[in-house]
Amino acid sequence: MTRLSIILTTALAPLIWGSTYLVTAEFLPPQRAMGKYR
């Protein structure tokens, strides 16, 4: 692998985590966004 492909692969995980967090926090109903069930 080239250095650029390693850097891009390494940058991919935080981007995926960030987009998952954003969707979970913003688009799910309140009280369910972070797994808080009452």
C-alpha positions as CSV (number, residue, x, y, z in Angstrom):
1,M,0.0,0.0,0.0
2,T,1.1,3.5,-0.7
3,R,1.4,6.1,2.0
4,L,-1.6,8.0,0.7
5,S,-3.8,4.9,0.7
6,I,-2.8,4.2,4.3
7,I,-3.7,7.7,5.4
8,L,-7.0,7.6,3.6
9,T,-7.9,4.2,5.1
10,T,-7.0,5.5,8.6
11,A,-9.1,8.6,8.1
12,L,-12.1,6.5,7.1
13,A,-13.0,5.1,10.5
14,P,-13.5,8.4,12.3
15,L,-15.6,9.7,9.4
16,I,-17.9,6.6,9.6
17,W,-18.1,6.9,13.4
18,G,-18.9,10.6,13.2
19,S,-21.6,10.2,10.6
20,T,-23.2,7.4,12.6
21,Y,-23.1,9.5,15.8
22,L,-24.7,12.5,13.9
23,V,-27.5,10.4,12.5
24,T,-28.1,8.7,15.9
25,A,-28.1,11.9,17.9
26,E,-30.1,14.1,15.4
27,F,-32.7,11.9,13.7
28,L,-33.8,9.4,16.4
29,P,-36.6,10.4,18.8
30,P,-35.5,11.9,22.1
31,Q,-34.7,9.4,24.9
32,R,-33.6,6.8,22.3
33,A,-30.7,8.6,20.7
34,M,-28.0,7.4,23.1
35,G,-29.7,4.1,24.2
36,K,-31.5,5.6,27.2
37,Y,-34.7,3.6,27.7
38,R,-37.0,4.6,30.5
